[in-house]
Amino acid sequence: MTNRVLVTGGAGFIGSHLCERLVDSGADVLSVDNYFTGSKANIAHLVGRPTFEVMRHDVTFPLYVEVDEIYNLACPASPIHYQLDPVQTTKTSVHGAINMLGLAKRVKARILQASTSEVYGDPTVHPQTEGYWGNVNPIGPRACYDEGKRCAETLFFDYHRQHALAIRVARIFNTYGPRMHPRDGRVVSNFIVQALQGEPITIYGDGGQTRAFCYVDDLVDGLVRLMAAPDEVTGPVNLGNPGEFTILELAEKVISLTGSRSKLEFQPLPRDDPMQRRPDITLAGQALDWRPAIQLEDGLGRTIDYFKALLA
Ligand SMILES: NC(=O)c1ccc[n+]([C@@H]2O[C@H](COP(=O)([O-])OP(=O)(O)OC[C@H]3O[C@@H](n4cnc5c(N)ncnc54)[C@H](O)[C@@H]3O)[C@@H](O)[C@H]2O)c1
């Protein structure tokens, strides 16, 4: 029987790649999105395929559909967007999780939560393993996202303990690739767009803070493997690329790959911005036989090609 899969946030950056992968693998896919940060253009190439269906819906309201698997990705992911309406961000994480978990319980579906490395806050442990409980400011401007995602994890594990629901929790680290929003302030898309337009490249702080960047195809592969893993593998599982780069190194790579003449422009560091971020992916290796395969230069090249076409 065909696997019926619901992807919330299916018209977003990661969601659209996931929908594509699932449709290509023969699944019957339903994308649910309210288009807050996603767009129909991201999934336009899938519309018309007989096993792909689209629904406009806000996950803060209940949903009744028959499915076998749910990937819960709906949530704005960049600070610019999630801080626009912080109350709605918390509602999306928390009410969205309650509604999707309720649906999974009713139809006995497996459900995967797209959680985030932000649950670790500004980490005091480096690199971050899943056993680290995090260092999050609960009342700061990022809390709507960080605490919303932490509460969603709590709900997932309570549904698992209380109702024996088959859950999976992926803690996604910084992911990049084609279909990122060009103006969402995320560092990879920011630098590429600025470099391609010859604008100054904005570096917050001195650029010595580190990040690890996972190409979207690798990430989607990890999500699919996690869903396919035995039910004992609930996670949380870190999914990200452990290669660590300073923001300055990233800027230099983007400038060299685009051949841009952009200059660097330094601005003050935003509040609660973590200084270091790198996943420990030992668990994903053991439980899912997963590790990222795409090098930063390759992934940046593909992303630059996408933005070149978009800006043209
Ligand atoms: N991209 C990353 O680096 C990253 C890192 C960690 C976690 N994540 C998580 O992965 C998921 C996808 O992130 P993304 O980068 O693709 O972001 P995105 O903003 O491109 O995608 C999120 C999608 O959810 C939709 N959405 C938002 N609120 C909704 C609501 N109330 N109801 C229905 N749809 C709603 C948006 O319109 C969008 O299409 C998010 O849950 C995010 O928190 C992403």
The ligand as an ORCA input file, in Angstrom:
! r2SCAN-3c Opt
* xyz 0 1
  N      16.814     25.781      8.188
  C      17.446     25.509      9.311
  O      18.651     25.751      9.406
  C      16.718     24.896     10.485
  C      17.441     24.617     11.635
  C      16.793     24.056     12.728
  C      15.459     23.739     12.654
  N      14.769     24.008     11.523
  C      13.337     23.688     11.523
  O      12.948     23.074     10.310
  C      11.638     23.487      9.950
  C      11.653     24.056      8.537
  O      12.535     25.178      8.503
  P      12.866     25.962      7.162
  O      14.259     26.411      7.258
  O      12.434     25.185      6.009
  O      11.973     27.264      7.367
  P      10.835     27.896      6.427
  O      10.413     29.149      7.090
  O      11.309     27.967      5.031
  O       9.699     26.806      6.503
  C       8.692     26.795      7.471
  C       7.360     26.593      6.769
  O       6.322     26.531      7.761
  C       5.236     27.339      7.323
  N       4.492     27.770      8.506
  C       4.867     28.653      9.462
  N       3.916     28.778     10.392
  C       2.899     27.948     10.030
  C       1.637     27.644     10.566
  N       1.209     28.204     11.718
  N       0.859     26.754      9.910
  C       1.264     26.167      8.755
  N       2.450     26.430      8.185
  C       3.257     27.304      8.820
  C       5.879     28.469      6.556
  O       5.008     29.134      5.683
  C       7.007     27.748      5.831
  O       6.588     27.229      4.593
  C      11.184     24.497     10.997
  O      10.378     23.854     11.946
  C      12.484     24.943     11.628
  O      12.296     25.332     12.967
  C      15.361     24.589     10.442
*
